[in-house]
Amino acid sequence: PNESSILFDATNSNLSTYIANLGVTHRIGYNIRMNPLGSITGSYNEIFPNSKLKVELDSEFPLALGVDGLILSDTIAFSMNSTRLNDFMTAEAMELHLSSTNAFPIQMGISMEFLDETNNLLQSIPTEIILRSSLDGSLDPMDNMYKASSKSVVAMTTELLEFLPTTKKIVIKAHLQTNASLMQPTPVAIPSNASLYFESFLKLTTKNTLK
């Protein structure tokens, strides 16, 4: 038995064009040349009636991306009942707490926009929340993947609190950057089971008077 690995890239094939025009159905063809090195193998270059040839082909297409300022956004509906609204209006301070685990080798900055029912911008939170790249994290022995955990706290302004009663939508944007220290984005390999997990909560500080 013999096992060989062949690397196809932009220097020895049209792989870049193939991926750029990737279709739904693919057909792979190949030719097999018997004894390509000539008569230097002694008597091991003969074919007999019961000779068999079996070829198994296994292909991998590792993904590498380089991004510079790519923005992914998601819009979620937002509403508050009267009790919760009263808590917000009487709050002296409010903080957004975010915990995340990033298994992508891409640094992300999170920003938020608060819209009314006609999609007019009321207030926004700039890119203050930074999710570290997994390359800046540590190896998780459970799945042998690098992961970076982050915790962030963002203070909500009083102006934002005033607009919450009329806020109907929140747009969350992720600003992706593979390597913020370089002028050009560096392509990085993306693990097939990479994931991004985060959870958040709001912390309210209210003033209560006891009589």
Long-range contacts (C-beta under 8 A, 24 or more apart in sequence): 19-61, 28-57, 30-55, 30-57, 62-189, 62-190, 63-189, 63-190, 63-192, 64-187, 64-188, 64-189, 64-190, 65-106, 65-178, 65-187, 65-188, 65-190, 66-178, 66-184, 66-185, 66-186, 66-187, 66-188, 67-106, 67-176, 67-177, 67-178, 67-185, 68-177, 68-178, 68-184, 68-185, 69-175, 69-176, 69-177, 70-175, 70-176, 71-173, 71-174, 71-175, 71-176, 72-173, 72-174, 72-176, 73-171, 73-172, 73-173, 73-174, 74-171, 74-172, 75-115, 75-169, 75-170, 75-171, 75-172, 76-169, 76-170, 76-172, 77-168, 77-169, 78-114, 78-167, 78-168, 78-169, 78-170, 79-168, 80-164, 80-165, 85-164, 85-165, 87-204, 87-206, 88-161, 88-164, 88-165, 88-204, 89-161, 89-165, 90-206, 90-207, 91-161, 91-204, 91-205, 91-206, 92-205, 92-206, 92-207, 93-155, 93-156, 93-204, 93-205, 94-155, 94-156, 94-161, 94-202, 94-203, 94-204, 94-205, 95-153, 95-154, 95-155, 95-156, 95-202, 95-203, 95-205, 96-125, 96-153, 96-154, 96-156, 96-200, 96-202, 96-203, 97-151, 97-152, 97-153, 97-200, 97-201, 97-202, 97-203, 98-129, 98-150, 98-151, 98-152, 98-153, 98-154, 98-198, 98-199, 98-200, 99-149, 99-150, 99-151, 99-198, 99-199, 99-200, 100-131, 100-149, 100-150, 100-151, 100-152, 100-196, 100-197, 100-198, 100-199, 101-147, 101-148, 101-149, 101-150, 101-195, 101-196, 101-197, 101-198, 102-131, 102-132, 102-133, 102-134, 102-137, 102-147, 102-148, 102-149, 102-150, 102-196, 103-134, 103-145, 103-146, 103-147, 103-191, 103-193, 103-194, 103-195, 103-196, 104-133, 104-134, 104-190, 104-194, 104-195, 104-196, 105-133, 105-134, 105-135, 105-146, 105-178, 105-188, 105-189, 105-190, 105-194, 106-133, 106-176, 106-177, 106-178, 106-188, 107-131, 107-132, 107-133, 107-136, 107-176, 107-177, 107-178, 107-179, 107-180, 108-174, 108-175, 108-176, 108-177, 108-196, 109-174, 109-175, 109-177, 110-172, 110-173, 110-174, 110-175, 111-172, 111-173, 111-175, 112-170, 112-171, 112-172, 112-173, 113-170, 113-171, 113-173, 114-160, 114-163, 114-164, 114-167, 114-169, 114-170, 114-171, 115-167, 115-168, 115-169, 115-170, 115-171, 116-166, 116-167, 116-168, 116-169, 117-166, 117-168, 117-169, 119-169, 122-163, 122-166, 122-167, 123-157, 123-159, 123-160, 123-163, 125-154, 125-156, 125-160, 127-175, 128-152, 128-154, 129-154, 131-174, 131-196, 131-198, 133-178, 134-194, 135-188, 143-193, 145-191, 145-193, 145-194, 156-202
